[in-house]
Amino acid sequence: MEPIYQYAWLIPVLPLLGAMIVGLGLISYGETTARLRRVSAVFIVSLIGAAMVHSFALLWSQWQGHETYTQMIDWAAAGNFQLAMGYTIDHLTALMLVIVTTVAFLVMVYTDGYMAHDPGYVRFYAYLSLFSSSMLGLVISPNLVQVYIFWELVGMCSYLLIGFWYDRKAAADACQKAFVTNRVGDFGLLLGILGLFWATNSFEFDVIGDRLHELTASGSLSAGLAALFAVLVFLGPVAKSAQFPLHVWLPDAMEGPTPISALIHAATMVAAGVFLIARMFPVFEGIPLVMDVIAWTGAFTAFLGATIAITQNDIKKGLAYSTMSQLGYMVMAMGAGAYTAGLFHLMTHAYFKAMLFLGSGSVIHGMEAVVGHDPAYAQDMRLMGGLRKYMPITGLTFLIGTLAISGIPPFAGFWSKDEILGAAFAANPALWAVGWLTAGITAFYMFRMYFSTFEGPFRGADSDIRQKIRIETLQARGLAFGPGAMNPQELTLGEAEDHEVHSGDEHEHSGSPHESPITMTLPLLVLAVPSMLIGLIGTPFNNYFEAFIHPPTEAAHEVMEAAEAFNLNEFLVLAGGSVGVSLIGITLASLMYLRHQIDPGAIAAKIPSFYKLSKNKWYFDEIYDAVFIQGSRRLARQVLEVDVRIVDGVVNLAGFVTLITGEGLKYLENGRAQFYALIVFGAVLGLVILSGIT
């Protein structure tokens, strides 16, 4: 069993090797490598598959009780300072390795069908492999320095993948927005790491926690300073896991291809934030103020994402806000002290959200045959409807994912979400109230999405809806309002293309959608299994997950004692409440979007302020644009004025004075001694006169 630990470093190295070989091939022999599409894909998928098998072996070994394994090498030393690098395999690492590799493997298989006709097919596989390697390296990191290195690599890969279609302005803007927003959180993370090192003289997770608590208990370090360092570290997960107020990048990340949307949202980038909170839990746990900040940040984010998702018409953006909301649940659980519940929901969410995103990609793939390749049409649920009869596998798996995320038993999401709500109720009933209300909203918007997409008549040929979407698209892209705006009613298709509003009409070649190929539907069927069953390992009646994953500060016997104290009546009341509010949300969604007995437009007209607040994403983009973007530009203009008029003015004045004095002095240098003597005599005479006057 020991060799699998000694060679665990191969898990991130294998996909890195694939990315390097294919990447070097594209750089050195671009055309030849680009033609080897299937060979490159099989090579990279095989490497991530090998890493997946190795990860399962490690998980099985850890499940059997193997102790934590750490392998370190000295990387840098200067005086008393020593920095070691290496890897660590414990229960949390083994779990995350399996989650990342399984989802990455299935996403890569799915990519073969989804990107089959894309000219950047091979490049996309290289990026996916590098992204997977970066996340796997982050997971096995034994200290904060190594975490930060891989943290930045994950951010770089997200930039490359979100902006994969870089010739589209929307994608280019989205990857820049994600990169800049994450830099804000990463700068806070860096300051927090440096602050913790200054206080504890260590980068090791457990050492930092122990020393920090000793320092605060003895009074050597103020509690406020310790809380500040912890909050700064928390800023990293706030950005990576799209928590308020650094959540604005996540919906725009949908401009990337759907496979990367699934990988980012389900198992890699956004999961990195929750993973780091879990790693730093020994530090956060001893500072109640920080735990409250984490809990309430997560609770507000969960509610914020859910309230925005209810008005989204783009299927991928609806799922993006859903991810933001579910991540809020996980962060809230961590802040409430429910370490196990947060990680349990991370695991279940990874599988059903990956399935939902890949399902949305399958829908888009089928819709493009009817409405063309413009995302404004192919991703808009108003043009869908009735897809279940055209795409039965996609429809069935999407329904399973919808039931799971809505918290309907016995699907996976019910067990993990209910455990979070139970822990939140024990910690603070107000947190539970926010989570409970969010659960109802989640069920509503997810079934709104399912009914609008898969039930009812197919609306892909409805010209009125197309025209409405076309006008909204023009307005969003700045062509239908403002000075010199073009009238969308009079805009020809050629003019639209000139303004990057590509109509999909010229690409239509079918009257109805079609089911996706086996390479896309097989991953959906595989992911449906854990979406239904994996929650059963964490039921309150026999919680195997909690026995395996528990806080580092708790011993196994303490976990077992807590499990034995399970109260069935309390569970039934809380679970009944969460399921009840979810059923209310499902009922409302069916009355509005399936049976059409309630008109959503009429409700929106009665509460226009709330509708506009949700539709405009609580105006965060507008606020940030006014305060930070426009504010930065105004500040830059003022600094430019100071630079031009004062800084440059002083320099220019010094040069001008030097020029004038030089020009004047050159006439005094004629080489005649008599003239120089006369100047000296005049100067002396002037000094005598001045001294006489004074």
TABELQUI-V334770 format. One line per field, one symbol per residue. ss: DSSP state (H for helix, E for strand, - for the rest). burial: # if it has 16 or more other ideal C-beta (glycine too) atoms within 10 Angstrom, else .. A space follows every 50 residues. Layout:
ss = ???
burial = ???
This chain:
ss = -HHHHH---HHHHHHHHHHHHHHHHHHH-HHHHHH-HHHHHHHHHHHHHH HHHHHHHHHHHHH-----EEEEEEEEEE--EEEEEEEEE-HHHHHHHHHH HHHHHHHHHHHHHH------HHHHHHHHHHHHHHHHHHHH--EHHHHHHH HHHHHHHHHHHH------HHHHHHHHHHHHHHHHHHHHHHHHHHHHHHHH ---EHHHHHHHHHHHHHH----HHHHHHHHHHHHHHHHHH--------HH HHHHH--HHHHHHHHH--HHHHHHHHHHH-HHHH---HHHHHHHHHHHHH HHHHHHHHH----EHHHHHHHHHHHHHHHHHHHHH---HHHHHHHHHHHH HHHHHHHHHHHHHHHHHHHHH---HHHH-EHHH---HHHH-HHHHHHHHH HHHHH------HHHHHHHHHHHHHHHH-HHHHHHHHHHHHHHHHHHHHHH HHHH--------HHHHHHHHHHHHHH----------------HHHHHH-- ----HHH----------HHHHHHHHHHHHHHHHHHHHH-----HHHHH-- -----HHHHHHHHH---HHHHHHHHHHHHHHHHHHHHHHHHHH------H HHHHHH-HHHHHHHH-HHHHHHHHHHHHHHHHHHHHHHHHHHHHHHHHHH HHHHHHHHHHHHHHH-------HHHHHHHHHHHHHHHHHHHHH-
burial = ...##..#..#########.###.##......##..#..##.###.#### ##.##.###.##...#..#.#............################# ###############....#############################.# #####.#########....##..##.###.##.###.###.##.###.## .####..######.##....#....######################### #####################################..##.######## ################################################## ######################################.##.######## #########.###############.##..##.###.############# ######.###.....#..######....##.....#.#..#....#.... ####..##....#.##...#####.###.###.##.####..#.###### ##......#...........#..##.###.##..##.###.###.....# ..........#..#..#......#.......................... ............................................
